Amino acid sequence: MEIALAALALAVGYTFSSIRVLRQYERAVTFFLGRFSGTKGPGLVFLPTFFAGMKRVSLRIVALDIPPQDVITRDNVSVRVNAVLYMRASDPERVIMEVEDYMYATSQLAQTTLRSVLGEVELDELLSDREKINAVLKRIIDERTDAWGIHVSAVEVKDVDLPEQMKRAMARQAEAERERRAKVIAAQGELQASETLAQAAHTLATEPMSLQLRYLQTVIEIASENNSTTIFPIPIDMIKPFMDLAGGGAAAAARGARTSELAAGAKTAALPAPDPTLPQFRIEERAREGRMAGEKKDGGGEAG
């Protein structure tokens, strides 16, 4: 009796030790005497102790962080890039049978693919076209891991760390671009303003009274403010006669000055030229005679 109870207790203990419980998202790859016997789960799974074993595989999506990688882009810019990979085990049998550690293998493959793909793109494409690069990374890694029973759902480039010199250069480029846009917008504003002013001037030229009304409106706007000085512009037509008169007087004065210069030149030409062959006293005597003749001629002219 005691032997039977001991055997029953041993059987019950062996049975409980051979029972496994698998969650809804888990599958068990079982081996009987070292040979693959199938995939089981979820729920209760009976595996004879000492004769069978199993490997648990989770079917949930796993976010695998790709460590930062130093990459040299196609335009020879050194950057540091990290990414994240989303994957899940689609075939538990191949996940266990084809690769020793599928998480480690997938991580290494993702790092190598990240360096290879980013080395073939330029920096501008890396910064502006992330979706295209993510799609290329996903396609390459998914094709390589499909034989392992792993499905890659997405690969995302998280951060691109640029050198400080490149950041400053990009900042200067962006500042220059903003200044260019500001100058273009200002020039376009000036062009539109000049076109509008030309149209306004054409309209005012067709109606002369409109210019007078505009002048009165400007005076009213100036007078409405608290100013101690009011400026009244004077039309050029009102002061043009005075300007012409002043210009005529200046011209007459210039003609008089020219006449005086011509008369003085004539008097100087009336004097006889000195003869270098005569003695000095004869030269002085002829000069006195010439001056006396000129004075007599001037006196006769004044008397006349």
VOGU-3710 file (C-alpha; in Angstrom, 3 decimals, decimal comma):
1> meialaalal> 0,000/0,000/0,000  2,724/2,424/0,911  4,606/1,535/-2,261  1,509/2,255/-4,336  0,976/5,613/-2,630  4,606/6,510/-3,208  4,344/5,534/-6,844  1,128/7,571/-7,208  2,737/10,599/-5,604  5,742/10,203/-7,842
11> avgytfssir> 3,502/10,002/-10,908  1,545/13,069/-9,880  4,742/15,001/-9,255  6,189/13,928/-12,596  2,995/14,974/-14,381  2,964/18,431/-12,820  6,634/18,916/-13,612  5,969/18,070/-17,262  3,210/20,680/-17,696  4,100/24,088/-19,211
21> vlrqyeravt> 1,859/27,140/-19,503  2,313/29,403/-22,509  0,799/32,869/-22,791  -1,253/33,971/-25,757  1,709/35,745/-27,420  4,170/32,879/-26,807  4,964/29,750/-28,764  7,096/26,754/-27,738  9,518/25,057/-30,083  9,716/21,549/-28,586
31> fflgrfsgtk> 12,421/18,895/-28,815  12,017/15,236/-27,856  15,237/13,471/-27,139  17,058/16,288/-28,898  15,027/16,137/-32,104  12,553/18,785/-33,208  9,026/17,628/-32,524  6,905/20,682/-33,377  5,643/24,062/-32,264  3,077/24,200/-29,488
41> gpglvflptf> 1,018/26,759/-27,638  -0,573/28,812/-26,311  -2,098/27,251/-23,168  -1,115/24,039/-21,402  1,697/22,033/-22,982  2,789/18,614/-21,733  6,480/17,893/-22,119  7,856/14,790/-20,432  10,496/15,800/-17,989  14,018/14,526/-18,731
51> fagmkrvslr> 12,913/13,498/-22,218  11,645/16,695/-23,878  12,535/20,380/-23,806  11,314/23,609/-25,349  12,345/27,131/-26,351  9,934/30,001/-25,788  9,517/32,509/-28,610  7,569/35,749/-28,227  5,440/36,851/-31,173  5,168/40,471/-30,050
61> ivaldippqd> 6,842/43,329/-31,881  10,241/44,152/-30,419  11,814/47,642/-30,614  15,506/47,056/-31,184  17,716/50,084/-30,627  20,560/50,393/-33,134  23,633/51,918/-31,418  25,030/55,201/-32,859  27,168/54,623/-35,926  29,905/56,873/-37,370
71> vitrdnvsvr> 29,066/57,268/-41,040  30,781/59,147/-43,883  28,235/60,259/-46,458  28,794/60,316/-50,200  29,787/64,011/-50,084  32,490/63,204/-47,449  30,703/64,545/-44,371  31,242/62,656/-41,125  28,027/62,197/-39,128  26,874/60,098/-36,211
81> vnavlymras> 23,535/58,350/-36,736  21,389/56,115/-34,563  18,146/54,352/-35,437  15,469/52,009/-34,123  14,210/48,779/-35,677  10,782/47,207/-35,127  10,577/43,457/-35,706  8,721/40,313/-34,639  9,193/36,542/-34,958  6,895/35,353/-37,743
91> dpervimeve> 8,095/31,713/-37,762  9,163/30,409/-34,323  10,612/27,227/-35,789  13,092/29,038/-38,038  13,875/31,621/-35,344  15,201/28,816/-33,140  16,520/26,421/-35,777  18,220/28,812/-38,236  20,021/31,304/-35,973  21,564/30,988/-32,536
101> dymyatsqla> 20,551/34,392/-31,116  18,158/36,145/-33,454  18,132/39,412/-31,457  21,903/39,783/-31,571  22,111/38,717/-35,208  19,426/41,194/-36,247  21,139/44,004/-34,318  24,473/43,379/-36,041  22,843/43,174/-39,454  20,983/46,451/-38,837
111> qttlrsvlge> 24,207/48,254/-37,850  26,049/47,045/-40,949  23,153/47,936/-43,254  22,811/51,379/-41,692  26,456/52,232/-42,391  26,290/50,854/-45,925  23,113/52,664/-46,958  23,978/56,029/-45,409  27,412/55,916/-47,025  25,719/56,079/-50,439
121> veldellsdr> 23,577/59,177/-49,809  24,457/62,851/-49,471  23,976/64,912/-46,344  21,106/66,971/-47,764  19,246/63,794/-48,719  19,854/62,318/-45,271  18,392/65,399/-43,577  15,460/66,040/-45,913  14,412/62,612/-47,269  14,251/60,392/-44,201
131> ekinavlkri> 11,253/58,391/-45,446  13,101/57,158/-48,528  16,133/56,104/-46,478  13,919/54,341/-43,915  12,174/52,413/-46,682  15,500/51,278/-48,163  16,765/50,146/-44,754  13,547/48,241/-44,034  13,591/46,478/-47,406  17,226/45,349/-47,131
141> idertdawgi> 17,035/44,149/-43,516  13,677/42,406/-44,074  15,024/40,493/-47,062  18,080/39,343/-45,095  16,149/38,298/-41,972  13,284/36,566/-43,783  15,295/33,332/-43,853  15,526/33,527/-40,064  11,745/33,720/-39,628  11,843/37,413/-38,627
151> hvsavevkdv> 9,617/40,092/-40,088  10,853/43,712/-39,945  7,909/46,112/-39,796  9,805/49,438/-39,758  13,233/51,065/-39,477  13,456/54,699/-38,384  16,507/56,969/-38,306  16,178/58,779/-34,980  18,966/61,327/-34,822  21,735/62,714/-37,018
161> dlpeqmkram> 24,557/64,324/-35,034  26,512/66,809/-37,180  29,964/68,274/-36,416  30,035/71,798/-34,989  31,734/73,239/-38,081  29,023/71,808/-40,311  26,317/73,215/-38,028  27,850/76,691/-38,244  28,182/76,425/-42,029  24,537/75,392/-42,358
171> arqaeaerer> 23,497/78,237/-40,070  25,370/80,740/-42,262  23,782/79,245/-45,356  20,303/79,517/-43,852  20,972/83,126/-42,776  22,172/84,049/-46,266  19,080/82,425/-47,766  16,797/84,431/-45,452  18,618/87,657/-46,344  18,244/86,853/-50,047
181> rakviaaqge> 14,520/86,300/-49,642  14,185/89,539/-47,670  15,966/91,510/-50,405  13,855/89,923/-53,129  10,641/90,691/-51,235  11,760/94,300/-50,651  12,631/94,715/-54,344  9,258/93,310/-55,369  7,570/95,738/-52,981  9,461/98,662/-54,506
191> lqasetlaqa> 8,479/97,500/-57,993  4,811/97,265/-57,081  4,940/100,639/-55,323  6,568/102,285/-58,354  3,940/100,801/-60,675  1,171/102,078/-58,409  2,752/105,546/-58,220  3,078/105,621/-62,010  -0,613/104,810/-62,371  -1,485/107,489/-59,813
201> ahtlatepms> 0,664/110,059/-61,626  -0,991/109,155/-64,935  -4,442/109,601/-63,386  -3,503/112,947/-61,846  -2,036/114,140/-65,161  -5,323/113,525/-66,970  -7,209/115,798/-64,522  -5,269/118,966/-63,549  -7,692/119,859/-60,765  -7,070/116,549/-59,066
211> lqlrylqtvi> -3,495/117,634/-58,314  -4,823/120,780/-56,618  -7,254/118,677/-54,566  -4,467/116,355/-53,574  -2,405/119,360/-52,511  -5,237/120,650/-50,315  -5,726/117,204/-48,793  -2,035/117,049/-47,896  -2,262/120,477/-46,224  -5,275/119,297/-44,217
221> eiasennstt> -3,399/116,191/-43,053  -0,417/118,293/-41,972  -2,620/120,830/-40,154  -4,539/118,104/-38,292  -1,406/117,151/-36,352  -0,029/119,164/-33,441  2,746/120,838/-35,401  4,119/124,310/-34,803  5,289/124,628/-38,411  3,218/124,099/-41,539
231> ifpipidmik> 4,964/123,824/-44,910  3,216/125,301/-47,967  4,824/124,162/-51,188  4,966/126,834/-53,927  4,525/125,762/-57,554  7,506/126,306/-59,827  5,331/128,225/-62,326  4,892/131,074/-59,830  8,597/131,720/-59,256  9,788/130,955/-62,796
241> pfmdlaggga> 9,558/134,665/-63,997  11,733/135,772/-61,086  14,237/133,069/-61,860  14,340/134,146/-65,528  14,843/137,803/-64,474  17,694/136,890/-62,155  19,256/134,812/-64,892  19,030/137,745/-67,398  20,725/140,161/-64,965  23,588/137,741/-64,416
251> aaaargarts> 24,001/137,373/-68,192  24,112/141,181/-68,694  26,747/141,552/-65,951  28,830/138,877/-67,625  28,581/140,654/-71,008  29,673/143,979/-69,384  32,666/142,351/-67,786  33,624/140,851/-71,137  33,384/144,259/-72,839  35,651/145,866/-70,201
261> elaagaktaa> 38,238/143,144/-70,736  38,205/143,708/-74,515  38,640/147,511/-74,091  41,583/147,056/-71,726  43,177/144,702/-74,224  42,771/147,290/-77,018  44,518/149,991/-74,928  47,405/147,664/-74,237  47,762/146,838/-77,929  47,943/150,622/-78,818
271> lpapdptlpq> 51,284/151,017/-77,076  54,270/150,636/-79,442  56,393/147,556/-78,982  59,894/148,300/-77,612  62,759/148,064/-80,087  65,605/146,036/-78,589  68,158/147,867/-80,851  67,458/151,316/-79,320  69,130/152,548/-76,125  67,259/152,456/-72,837
281> frieerareg> 66,503/156,252/-72,736  65,005/156,107/-76,264  62,796/153,217/-75,222  61,481/155,164/-72,218  60,912/158,282/-74,368  58,867/156,342/-76,906  56,825/154,823/-74,086  56,006/158,303/-72,720  55,025/159,493/-76,173  52,765/156,503/-76,617
291> rmagekkdgg> 51,023/157,136/-73,279  50,551/160,816/-74,042  49,057/159,960/-77,449  46,670/157,523/-75,797  45,582/160,104/-73,185  44,958/162,694/-75,900  42,854/160,176/-77,844  40,828/159,301/-74,743  40,354/162,961/-73,952  39,160/163,695/-77,488
301> geag> 36,704/160,797/-77,302  35,266/161,957/-73,978  34,967/165,534/-75,297  33,176/164,285/-78,368
//
